[in-house]
Amino acid sequence: MSYPLTRNEHYDFTGEAYGAKLYPNLHPYPATMIPQLGIDILKELNITQGRMLDPYCGSGSSFIAGLEVGLDDFTGYDINPLALLICQARLTYLDMEKLESLVQKLERRIERLRASSDSLGGIEVEKFNNFDYWFSPHAGQELQWIKNTIVRMTKSSKKSEEFHEESHKESHEESEALRRFLFLPLSVTMRQCSYTRDKEFKLYRMSEDKLENFSPPVFSMFTRALRACFLTYKACYAQKIKGIQLTTNLGAYNNSSHNKNNSGYDVILTSPPYGDSRTTVAYGQFSLFANAWLLEQSQARAIDNLSLGGKRSQNKDCVAALNSSALGEVVASIANEDEARAAEVAAFYRDLKESMARWMKALKVGGKAVVVVGNRTVKGFVLPTDQFVAECMEQQNLCHEVSYQRKISRKRMPSRNSPRNLAGETAPTMMSEFIVVGSKRR
Ligand SMILES: C[S@@+](CC[C@H](N)C(=O)[O-])C[C@H]1O[C@@H](n2cnc3c(N)ncnc32)[C@H](O)[C@@H]1O
């Protein structure tokens, strides 16, 4: 297969922050795609209307890009409930008067509580396994009070349920949307006031001496995060998302998703994980507190295992079964050094290939698929994931059109990772990214 790869400086966005002024983040999420990239590639491909799918939608940056060029129908899949919470909160239209009044009410209740001498001692804290390892009793009680208050404030009324079924449905959906929005700053606060070390995706507890003097002001952290979220949503999102259609699905894109949506998508814009969660980005660990406590997901600890390559394989057959001209030699070289590691790498690409085969079918004839990937290094060997994606496109009746290489300047990724998960052993993570473009053949 000839492989057109172009170094394209236009897509570097050197020095630009995530979303720049257009769409700032409402909640941090690892390895987000900068919306500027999506916006410019959609413009370059002349995509201005139609339905967009993102099978690994994360916090929804591809939809933000679609929105900016005029798309209004978005479908996302992700295995991580926190990712969908962020995506939904960013892209669900809320009545600004109602939201503002709710935010103010919540602020006032917190003010009143702080001014009173009421103790939170009696509050029953919902605890996931190991909660006390990560939160002080004081932080746990204050977080729980905020959560209970948000839940109470966003309960849809029973009365309208009895008398007006239709309007109840609407008001129930609206209440749910308001609750999801208020959960964002609470999730931010949870992480800030936990015993986790700053700026790490994986969960590491702070040192004992730091922990002794750590007494986070939970209420003021929350009200600050709440205001910031509200103001950003009001200034950057509210006006632009009215009337759009967003469908999010918890779980991986599968064959039944395909049957449900057989009218097909006009464009797929996505960035899959770069490798398994254990040795690259641990989305599940990053999201554990929100998933386990805020969203009460029993699967919270299983997310990294559900991710591509999450089921570790020591089976050497995995390497042979990969059958990829893009990756074959590199994986064989890794196997010469470490067969077990090569099998794990092959298991990731096996999962990625199976997953891509499912959602590539959902593209309409003539539709475009844009896949943003990074080429990670294992045992000193660079894995050409961009070429692998192009190869899979060709196998799935897509024509690979072009791949652009861009420099990553400010992606929220650890700048060094631990490739073998050994304490103290790190290697630089990738500093460039690839935008792989294909179109569906007849
Ligand atoms: C690189 S991130 C996507 C980031 C997204 N573009 C953004 O800007 O927020 C990859 C996402 O894939 C999700 N993921 C991993 N395995 C998946 C699978 N099998 N199906 C669906 N989503 C998956 C992860 O939870 C993560 O949110």
The ligand as a Tripos MOL2 file, in Angstrom:
@<TRIPOS>MOLECULE
LIG
   27    29     1     0     0
SMALL
NO_CHARGES

@<TRIPOS>ATOM
      1 C1         -8.1370    9.7960   23.3250 C.3       1 LIG1
      2 S1         -9.5760    9.6490   24.2930 S.3       1 LIG1
      3 C2        -10.7510   10.5610   23.3980 C.3       1 LIG1
      4 C3        -10.6940   11.9910   23.7920 C.3       1 LIG1
      5 C4        -11.7240   12.8530   23.0910 C.3       1 LIG1
      6 N1        -11.4350   13.0100   21.6870 N.3       1 LIG1
      7 C5        -11.7410   14.2040   23.7890 C.2       1 LIG1
      8 O1        -11.3060   15.1790   23.1950 O.co2     1 LIG1
      9 O2        -12.1390   14.2520   24.9480 O.co2     1 LIG1
     10 C6        -10.0660    7.9840   24.0060 C.3       1 LIG1
     11 C7        -11.3930    7.6110   24.6590 C.3       1 LIG1
     12 O3        -11.6860    6.2720   24.2840 O.3       1 LIG1
     13 C8        -12.4350    5.6800   25.3270 C.3       1 LIG1
     14 N2        -12.4150    4.2300   25.0610 N.ar      1 LIG1
     15 C9        -11.4520    3.3070   25.2980 C.ar      1 LIG1
     16 N3        -11.8130    2.1030   24.8230 N.ar      1 LIG1
     17 C10       -13.0470    2.2680   24.2570 C.ar      1 LIG1
     18 C11       -13.9520    1.4080   23.5650 C.ar      1 LIG1
     19 N4        -13.6750    0.1320   23.3750 N.pl3     1 LIG1
     20 N5        -15.1160    1.9430   23.1180 N.ar      1 LIG1
     21 C12       -15.4310    3.2290   23.3170 C.ar      1 LIG1
     22 N6        -14.6130    4.0980   23.9600 N.ar      1 LIG1
     23 C13       -13.4320    3.6230   24.4100 C.ar      1 LIG1
     24 C14       -11.7500    6.1700   26.5790 C.3       1 LIG1
     25 O4        -12.6040    6.0860   27.6880 O.3       1 LIG1
     26 C15       -11.4130    7.6160   26.1850 C.3       1 LIG1
     27 O5        -12.4160    8.4940   26.6270 O.3       1 LIG1
@<TRIPOS>BOND
     1     1     2 1
     2     2     3 1
     3     2    10 1
     4     3     4 1
     5     4     5 1
     6     5     6 1
     7     5     7 1
     8     7     8 2
     9     7     9 1
    10    10    11 1
    11    11    12 1
    12    11    26 1
    13    12    13 1
    14    13    14 1
    15    13    24 1
    16    14    15 ar
    17    14    23 ar
    18    15    16 ar
    19    16    17 ar
    20    17    18 ar
    21    17    23 ar
    22    18    19 1
    23    18    20 ar
    24    20    21 ar
    25    21    22 ar
    26    22    23 ar
    27    24    25 1
    28    24    26 1
    29    26    27 1
@<TRIPOS>SUBSTRUCTURE
     1 LIG1         1 GROUP 0 **** ****
